[in-house]
């Protein structure tokens, strides 16, 4: 029986992932499914140096 839980992945080590559901749990990566991909925050300035 599949159970759907929502939590944040805090650490990945090989085939194991530590997930925070309010309680930190370590589970196999085979039993996890990515729902929302990580999107980094937008930058205010470009990474290119300004010419001097």
N, C-alpha and C positions, 0 to 999 in steps of 0.2 A: 504494500500500500504506500503510495507516495504522499508525502507531507510537504506542504509549501510553507516555508518560513522566510521572513524578510530580515536581513541583517547585513552588516558591513564586514568585508574581508579585511582582517587586520594583518595577517602574515601568511605567506606561502612558503612551504619548505618541502621541495621535492614533490611527492604525491599527496601531501597533506596541506590543508588550509585551515587557518584559525579564523573562525567567524564569530562576531559579537552579536548575539541575539538578546542582549541584556545580560546574558551569561556567556562567557567565552567558551566555545566548543571547538575541538579539533576534529575535522572530518576528512574523508578521502575526496580528492578532486573529482573522482568518477561520480560521486553522489551530488555534486553541485551543478547548478545551471546559472549562467550569467543572465541577468534580467536587464539591467541597465549598465551600459558600458561607461567606464570612467572618462570624463571629459575635463581636461584641465581648464582652469579659469583663463579668460582671455587676457592677453598682455596689453598694458597701456602704451608701451613703447615697443617698437620693433627691435629685434636682436641685432640689427645692423648698426655698426658704428657710424657716427656722423663724420663727414669729411671735415678736416680742420684747415 
